[in-house]
Amino acid sequence: MFTETAPAAPPRIVYSRKNPFPAAVARRRLTGAGSEKESFHYEFSLEQSGLMPEVGDSLGVFPANAPELVEEILALLGFGGDEEVTSSSGAIVSLRAALLRDRTITTPSRQFVQSVAERITQARFLLEYCELAQKAKLDAYLWGRHVVDFLVEYPELRNKFAPAEFAGLLSKLQPRLYSIASSLKRYPEAAHLLVTNVQFVSYGRPRKGVCTSFLSERLEKTTRIPVFVHTAKHFRLPDDPGASVIMIGVGTGLAPYRAFLQEREAAGATGKNWLFFGDQRREFNFYYEQEWEAMIASGLLTRMDTAFSRDQAQKIYVQHRMRELGREIWAWLQEGSYLYLCGDAEYMAPDVDAALRSIAEEHGGMSQEAAVEYFANLRTQKRYRRDVY
């Protein structure tokens, strides 16, 4: 007698950085005409992905380079684009495909710069910059310079590279990480992002961020974007739902706090929530304003203090608001509140740290050394958590 057995279930696909999930995405512009920068709200569908980001995590996004920049580079080098090259994974692909999705065609690699210096007499001075001990000098020289700038400045390079050699000199195109601005408890199977476009001019040429321009300019309804979850265990909410939190964010550093508050509301957390937010102008850059107002009205958001730097003659930043409210901040810290900081690492984070130390000195009666030690201890105790970049 034979018995039939059900066919084995297909193995579940595990998505990760090495095997990203192809996500559908919806986009909504947040800034209007007159804004000095462009910011967007993105909603990535995680349906059937098995991805389970926690609040505080980031979404890794694999972008594609700008096709017009790829074509300009091909033309400057005299390549057709169909030449076969080896991708970073070892697959054989066309040069055009490699430049679109596999290689960094903006920031030059040290190997590329060195190769240019070896081939072009006028660029020989760059050989010194390419020495490992001269990294700071090379970084300073390359600031604002892209691969295409070398090809324009030294047109002789047109006949100096084989296609595979050129592709091999470019570094691998890396994913970009963005703080997730939503909680699965509020938006199951989705990850929201708050993204501001990178745009600047250098050496007389307009530049755009690789991923921000990809997301804002080159998506079609059928586009699926490779994504993965980047875990940030250092930037979690307190285990105690009764603990209070002070959240400090500038620009897109606001994103994780939207997720935090959605999570705390869904979990019934009883701790108080205080949000500091700063950007350029209230009219254009007060992202999710109606949501914050609703949270304040419901009592979820205990208080919110903002600093819009360009709304008055004298610029006001979040650190100024913090100093003004130093007595209250110190009282919250003495009650056991957790501190969170998200945003720019180069300028904002040091300024906020300086403001916190001054609050400890003025309202806690501490010396400078004691204030430094106090916040170092908060970080050790994981009561001061930072996600700066």
KOLGUTOR-999559 format. One record per atom (N, C-alpha, C, O): y, z, x. Coordinates in steps of 0.1 Angstrom, whole numbers, plus 5000, padded with zeros to 4 digits. Layout:
# KOLGUTOR-999559
YZX
...
//
This chain:
# KOLGUTOR-999559
498850005009
500050005000
501250005009
501350085018
502249915006
503449905014
504549965006
504749954994
505450035013
506650095007
507850025013
507850005026
508849995005
510049935010
511050045015
511150145008
511650015026
512650115030
514050035030
514149915032
515050115027
516350055026
516850015040
516550075050
517549905041
517949855054
518949955060
519650025053
518849965073
519750065080
521150025078
521549915078
521950125076
523450105074
523950055088
523550095098
524949965087
525549915099
526250025106
526850115100
526250025120
526850125127
528350135124
529050025123
528950255123
530350265120
531150225132
530850275143
532150145130
533050105141
534050225144
534650275135
534050265157
535050365161
536250295168
536050225178
537350315162
538550255167
539250345177
539350465175
539750285188
540450365198
541350275206
541550155202
541950325217
542750245225
542050125230
542550015231
540750145234
539950035239
539449935228
539149825231
539449985216
539049905205
539949935193
539650005184
541249885194
542249915184
541949855170
541249755169
542449925160
542249885146
543349775142
544549805145
542949665136
543949565132
544549605118
543949595108
545749665119
546449725107
547449625101
548149555108
547449625088
548449555080
549749645081
549549775082
550849595080
552149675081
553149615071
553349495069
553949715065
555049675057
556349735064
556249835071
557449665062
558649695070
559849705060
559949635050
560649805063
561949825055
563049855064
562949955072
564149785064
565249805072
566049935067
566249945055
566350025076
567150145072
568650135075
569350195067
569050055085
570450045088
571049925081
570349815080
572249935077
572949815070
573949745079
574049785091
574649655073
575649575081
576749675086
577149765078
577149655098
578149745104
577549845113
578249905121
576249875113
575549965122
575549915136
575349795138
575750005146
575749955160
574349945165
574149895176
573349975157
571949955161
571049925149
571449955138
569849875151
568949835140
567849935140
567149945150
567549995129
566450085127
565650055115
566150005105
564350065116
563350025106
562350135103
562050215111
561850135090
560750215086
559550125085
559650025078
558450165091
557250085091
556150165084
556050285087
555350105076
554150165070
552850085074
552649975070
552150155083
550850095088
549750135079
549550255077
548950045074
547750085066
546650115076
546250045084
546050235074
544850285081
543650275073
542550335076
543650205061
542550205052
541350145059
541450035065
540250205057
538950175063
538850175078
537950115084
539850245084
539850255099
539150375104
538650375115
539050475096
538450605101
539450685109
539050795114
540650635112
541550705120
542250815112
542650805100
542250935118
542751055112
543851125120
543551235126
545051065121
546051135129
546451265123
546551275111
546751355132
547351485128
548851475130
549351395138
549651555123
551051555125
551351595139
550751695144
552351525145
552651545159
552051435168
552551415179
551051365163
550451255170
551351135170
552351125163
550951035179
551750915179
550750795176
549550805177
551350685172
550550565169
550850475181
551950435184
549750425187
549850325198
549850185192
548950155184
550850105196
550949975190
550949865201
551649875211
549949775200
549949665210
550749545205
550449485195
551849515213
552749415208
552349275214
551449265222
553049175210
552949045217
554349015222
555349055217
554448935233
555648895239
556348795231
555748725223
557648775233
558448675226
557948535230
558048495242
557548445220
557148315223
558148235231
557848155240
559448245227
560448165233
560648205248
560948125257
560448335252
560448375266
559248315273
559348275285
558048315267
556948265273
557148115276
556848065287
557648035267
557947895269
558947875280
558847775287
559947955281
560947945291
560347965305
560647885314
559448065306
558848085319
557947975323
557947925334
557147925313
556247805316
557047685321
556747625330
558247665314
559047545318
559647565332
559647475340
560147685335
560747715348
559647695359
560047655370
558447725356
557347705367
556647575366
555847545375
557047495356
556447365355
554947365350
554247275353
554547465343
553247475337
553247425323
554247425316
552047375319
551947325305
551547435295
551847425284
550947545300
550547655292
549047655288
548447755285
548347535290
546947535286
546047555299
544847555297
546647585310
545847605322
544947735320
545447835314
543747735325
542847845323
543147955334
543347925346
543248085329
543448195338
542548305333
541948295322
542348405341
541548525338
542348635332
543348675338
542048685320
542748795314
542448925321
541548935330
543149035318
542949165324
541549215321
541049305328
540949165310
539649215306
538549125312
537349155311
538949025319
537948935326
537648805318
536848725323
538248795306
537948675298
538748555303
539848575309
538248435301
538948315304
539848275292
539348255281
541148265294
542148235283
543148135289
543248115301
543848075280
544947985285
546048075290
546248185287
546848015299
548048085305
548948125294
549548235295
549248035284
550148075274
549648195266
550448285263
548348205263
547748325256
547948445265
548248555260
547748435278
547848545287
549248605287
549448725287
550248505287
551648555288
552048605274
552948695274
551448565264
551848615250
551348755248
552048845243
550048785251
549448905247
548848995258
548449105255
548748945270
547949015280
548849065292
548449165298
549848995295
550649035307
552049075304
552649025294
552649155312
554049195311
554949085317
554849065329
555749025309
556648925314
558148965314
558948885316
558349095312
559749145313
559849215327
560249155336
559449345328
559649415340
558649355351
557449355349
559249315362
558349265373
557549375380
558049485382
556349335384
555549425391
555949425406
556549325410
555549525413
555849525428
555149405435
555749345444
553949375430
553249265436
553949135434
553949045443
554549115422
555248995419
556448975428
556748875434
557249085429
558449085438
558049055452
558748985459
557049125457
556649105471
556248955473
556548895483
555548895463
555148755464
556348665464
556348565472
557348695456
558548615457
559248625470
559648525476
559248745476
559948765489
559148695500
559848645510
557948685499
557148615509
557248465508
557048395518
557648415497
557748265495
559148215496
559348095500
560148295494
561548255494
562348325505
562448445506
562848245514
563548295526
564748385521
564948495527
565548345511
566648425507
566248555501
567148645499
565048565497
564548695491
563848785500
563248885496
563848755513
563048835523
563448975523
562649065526
564749005520
565149145520
564349235510
564349355512
563749175501
562949245491
561649305496
561049395491
561249255508
560049305514
560149455517
559249525516
561349485522
561549635525
561449715512
560849825513
562049665501
562049735489
560549755484
560349855476
559649665487
558349675482
557449775490
556249795486
557949835500
557149935507
557050055498
557950095491
555850115499
555650225489
556650335491
556950405481
557150355503
558150465505
559450435499
560350525498
559650305495
560950265490
560950245475
561750165470
560150315468
559950285454
561350305446
561650225437
562050415450
563350435443
564350325445
565050285436
564350265457
565250155460
564750025451
565649955446
563450005451
562949895443
563249915428
563749815421
563050035423
563350065409
564850035406
565149975395
565750075415
567150055413
567549905412
568349865404
566849835421
567149685422
566649615409
567249525404
565449665404
564849595393
565449635379
565249575369
566349745379
566849785366
567649675360
568549625365
567149635348
567849525340
567449385344
567849295339
566549375355
566049245359
564649225353
563849315353
564449105349
563149065343
562548955352
563148895360
561248925349
560548815356
561348685356
561548615366
561848655344
562648525343
563848515352
564248405356
564448625355
565648625363
565348575377
566048505383
564148615382
563748565395
563448415395
563848345405
562948365384
562648225383
563848145382
563948025387
564948195376
566148125374
566948135388
567548035392
566948245394
567648265407
567048185418
567748135427
565748175418
565048105429
564247985423
563047995421
564847875419
564147765413
563047705421
562147635416
563147735434
562047675443
560647735440
559647685444
560647845432
559347905428
558547815419
557347835417
559147705414
558547615405
557247565411
556247535404
557247535424
556047475431
555347575440
554547535449
555547705438
555047805447
553847875442
553147945450
553547875429
552447945423
551447855417
551747755410
550147895418
549147835409
549147915396
549448035397
548747865385
548747935372
548048065373
548548175369
546848065378
546048195378
546648295387
546548415385
547248245398
547848335408
549048405401
549248525403
549848325394
551048385388
550648485378
551248595378
549748455369
549248555359
548748675365
548948785360
548048665376
547448785383
548548875389
548248985392
549748815392
550748905398
551548985388
552349075391
551248955375
551949035364
551149145360
549949135359
551749255357
551049375353
550549365338
551049275331
549549445335
548949435321
549949485311
550649585313
550049415300
550949455289
550349575282
549249585278
551249685282
550749815277
551249835263
552249785258
550449915255
550849955242
552050045242
552350115252
552850045231
553950145230
553550255220
552850225211
554050375223
553650495215
554850535206
556050535212
554650555194
555750595184
555250715176
554150715171
556050815176
555750935168
555550905153
556250825147
554450955148
554050925134
554951015125
555151135127
555550945115
556551005106
555951045093
556751045083
554651065091
554151095078
552851175080
552251175091
552451245070
551251335070
550251265061
550551205050
548951265065
547951215057
547751285044
547251235034
548251415043
548251485031
549151435020
548951445008
550251365025
551151305016
550851155014
550851095003
550451085025
550250945025
548850915031
548750885043
547750935023
546450915028
546250765033
546750675027
545550755044
545250625050
546450545054
546450425052
547550615058
548750545063
549350615074
549250735076
550150545082
550950605093
552350535092
552450415094
553350615090
554750565089
555350585103
555150685110
556250495106
556950495119
558450485116
558850405107
559250545124
560750525125
561050465138
560850535149
561550345138
561750275151
563150215151
563550145142
563850235163
565150165165
564950055176
564350085186
565449945173
565349825182
566049855195
567149915196
565349815206
565949815219
566649685222
566049585221
567949695224
568749575227
569849605237
570549705236
570049525247
571049545257
571349405264
570549315262
572349405272
572749285280
572749325294
573349425298
572049245303
572049275317
572049145324
571349045321
572949135335
573049015343
573448895334
572948785336
574248925324
574748815315
573748765305
573948665299
572648835304
571548785295
571148885285
570949005288
571148855272
570748945261
569248985263
568348895266
568849115262
567449155263
567049225250
567949285243
565749225247
565249295236
563949365240
563249325249
563749485233
562549555236
561349475232
561349405221
560249475240
559049395237
558449425223
558249335215
558249555221
557549595208
558549605197
558149565185
559749645199
560649665188
561049525182
561149515170
561249425191
561549295186
560249225179
560349155170
559149255185
557849205179
557749255164
557449185155
557949385162
557849445149
558949395139
558649375128
560149385144
561249355135
561449215133
562049175123
561049125142
561348985141
560148885139
560348775134
558948925143
557948825144
556648865136
555648805138
556848945126
555648975118
555648885105
556748865099
554448845102
554248775089
553448855080
552848955085
553348825067
552548905058
551148915062
550449015059
550548815068
549148815072
548948885086
547748895090
549948915093
549848975106
549049105106
549349195098
548149115115
547449245117
547749295131
547549215140
548149415132
548649465145
547649565151
547249655144
547149545163
546249635169
546849775172
547849785179
546249875166
546850015168
545750115170
544550085168
546150225175
545250345178
546050465177
547250465177
545350585176
546050715175
546050775189
544950785195
547250815193
547350885205
547551035202
548551075196
546551115206
546651265202
547651335211
547851315223
548351425204
549451505211
549151655207
549851715199
548151715214
547751845211
548951945214
548952065209
549851905223
550851995227
551952005217
552952085218
551951915206
553051915197
552551935183
552751855174
551852045181
551252085168
552052185161
552852265167
551952185148
552552295140
551852425143
550752435148
552552545141
551952675143
550652685134
550552635123
549652755140
548452785132
548752875120
548152865110
549752965122
550153055111
551152985101
552252955105
550652965089
551552895079
552752985076
553752925070
552753105079
553953195076
554953195087
556053255086
554653125099
555653115110
556753025106
556552925100
557953055111
559152975109
559252875120
558852905131
559952765118
560052665128
561552615129
562152595118
561952585141
563252525143
562952395150
562352385160
563452285143
563052145148
564352075152
565352075145
564352025164
565551955170
565151815174
564251795182
565851715168
565551585171
566851495171
567751515163
566851395179
567951305180
567451155178
566351125184
568051075170
567650945168
566250935162
565951005152
565350855168
564050845162
563150975165
562050985161
563751065173
563151195175
563051275162
562451385162
563651215151
563551285138
562151255132
561651335124
561451155136
560251105130
559151215128
558651235116
558751295138
557651385136
557951495126
557051555120
559251525124
559651635115
559451605101
559251685092
559651475098
559251425084
557751455081
557451495070
556951425091
555551455090
555251605089
554451645081
555951685098
555751825098
556051885084
555251965079
557151845078
557551905065
556651855054
556351935045
556251735054
555251695044
553951775045
553351805035
553551795057
552351875060
552452015055
551552075048
553552075058
553752215055
553852235039
553352335034
554552135033
554652145018
553252135012
552852205003
552452035017
551052015011
550152135014
549352165006
550352195025
549552315029
550052445023
549352545024
551152445016
551652565010
552152665020
552152785018
552652615032
553152705043
554352775038
555252725031
554452905041
555552985036
556653015046
557653065043
556452965059
557452985069
558652905066
558652805060
559852955071
561052885070
561152765079
560452755089
561952665075
562152545083
563552505085
564352495075
563952495097
565352465101
565352335109
564652325119
566152235105
566152105112
567552075117
568552075110
567652045130
568851995136
568551845139
567551805144
569551755135
569451615137
570751555142
571851595137
570651465152
571851395156
571651255158
570551205162
572751175156
572751025158
574150985159
575051065160
574450855157
575750795159
576650825147
577750885148
576250765135
577150775124
576350815111
575250765109
576850895103
576250945091
575950825082
574950815075
576950735080
576850625071
575650535073
574950495064
575350515086
574250425090
572950485095
571850435094
573050605101
571950665109
571450795104
570650865111
571750825091
571150945085
569850905078
569750895066
568850885086
567550825081
566850925071
566851045074
566350875060
565650955050
566551055044
566051165040
567851035043
568751135038
568351195025
568451315023
567951105015
567651155002
566351245002
566251334995
565451215012
564251295013
564651435018
564151535013
565551445028
565951575032
566751655021
566551775020
567551585014
568251655003
567251704993
567451814988
566251634990
565251684980
564451804986
564151894978
564251804999
563551915005
564452035005
563952145003
565752015007
566652135007
566652184992
566652304990
566752094982
566852144968
565552214964
565652314956
564452174969
563152244966
562952374973
562052454969
563752394984
563552514992
562552495004
562452585012
561952375005
561052345016
561852345029
561452415039
562952285029
563852285041
564952385040
565852375031
564752495047
565652605046
567152575049
568052605041
567352495060
568652445063
568552325072
567552315079
569552245071
569652125080
571052115085
572052115078
571152105099
572452085105
572551955113
571551925120
573551875111
573651745117
574851725126
575751805125
574651635135
575751605145
575851445146
574951385152
576851385140
576951245142
578151215152
579251235148
577751175163
578651175175
579851085173
580951115179
579750975166
580850885165
581650885152
582450795149
581550995145
582251005132
583551075134
584351095124
583951115146
585251175149
585651145163
584851085171
586851165166
587451125179
586651195190
586351125200
586351325189
585651395199
584151395196
583751435185
583351345205
581951335202
581251475201
581451565209
580451485190
579751605188
578251575188
577751485181
577451655196
576051635197
575251755192
575851865189
573951745191
573151855185
573351985193
573352095187
573551975206
573652095214
574952165211
575052285212
575952095206
577252155202
576952235189
577452345187
576252175180
575952245167
575052365170
575252475164
574152355179
573352475183
574152585188
573952705185
575152555197
575952665203
576752725192
576952855192
577252645182
578052705171
577252795163
577752895158
575952775162
575052855153
574152935162
573052975158
574552965174
573753045183
573253175178
572053215181
574153255171
573753385166
572553375157
571553445157
572553275148
571453255138
570253205145
569153245142
570353115154
569153065162
568553175169
567253195169
569353265176
568753375183
567953475173
566953525177
568553495161
567953575152
566553525147
565553595146
566553385145
565253325142
564253345153
563053365150
564653325165
563753335176
563253475178
562053495181
564053575175
563653715176
562653745165
561853845166
562653675154
561753685143
560353615146
559453625138
560353545157
559053485160
558953335157
557953275158
560153275155
560153125151
559653045163
559753075175
559152925160
558652825169
559752725171
560452685161
559952675183
560952575186
560352445189
559252435196
560852335184
560352195186
561552115191
562652115185
561252025201
562251935206
561651795207
560551785213
562251695201
561751555202
562851455204
563851465197
562751365214
563751265217
563851235232
562951255239
565051195235
565351145249
565151255259
565651365258
564351225270
564051325280
565151325291
565351435297
565851215293
566851205304
568051285302
568551355311
568651275290
569951335287
569851445277
570351555279
569351415265
569351505254
568551635257
569051745255
567351625262
566551735265
567151835274
567151955271
567651795286
568351895295
569551955288
569852075290
570351885280
571451935273
571052045263
571752145261
569952015256
569552115246
568952235253
569252345248
568252215264
567752335271
568952415276
568852545276
570052355281
571152425286
571852505274
572252625276
571852445262
572452515251
571552635247
572052745243
570252625247
569352735244
569552845254
569552965250
569652815267
569852925277
571152995274
571253115276
572252915271
573552985268
573453075256
574153175255
572653035246
572453115234
571853245238
572153355233
570753235247
570153365251
571053455259
570953575258
571953385267
572853465275
573953535266
574153655267
574453455256
575553505248
575053605237
575653705235
574053565231
573553655219
572353745222
572053835215
571753715234
570653805238
571053895249
570253975254
572253875255
572753965266
571953935278
571754035287
571353815280
570553795292
571353735304
572353675301
570853755316
571453685327
570953545327
570053505319
571453455336
570953315336
569553315340
568753235334
569153395350
567753395354
566853445343
565753385341
567253545336
566453605325
566253495313
565253485307
567353425311
567353325300
566353205304
565553165295
566353165317
565453065321
563953115319
563153045315
563753245323
562453295322
561953315308
560853295304
562953345299
562653365285
562053235279
561053245272
562753125281
562253005275
561052945282
560252875276
560852985295
559652945302
558453015296
557352965294
558653145292
557653225286
557353165272
556153165267
558353125265
558153065251
557252945253
556352915244
557452865263
556652745265
555152785268
554252725264
555052885276
553752935280
552952985267
551752965266
553753055259
553153105246
553052995236
552553025225
553452875239
553352755230
554252775218
553952725207
555352855219
556352875209
557452775211
558352765202
557552705223
558552605225
557752475229
557252465240
557752385219
556952265221
557852145221
558752125213
557552055231
558451945234
557651815234
556551805239
558251705228
557751575229
558951485232
559551425224
559151475245
560351395250
559851275258
558851275264
560751175258
560351045265
561550975270
561350865276
//
